[in-house]
């Protein structure tokens, strides 16, 4: 991934976690990798826009022990 963040020294990685529930895998992987921030989509492909957060995003926010940035 290339962009302005490299100019100011912000590292970013995209990880694919298999064999785990999405929210649990996201939180566990963030802990294991010492992530300072978790960035994720507000909704998956079904995308019920009448709801503020999708079920997985909502669960990650409730389980988190670090900042979570939700993007729409």
Secondary structure, DSSP 8 states (H G I E B T S, - for coil): --SHHHHTT---------SS-HHHHHHHHHHHTT-SEEEEESS-TT--TTSSS-HHHHHHHHH-SSEEEEE-
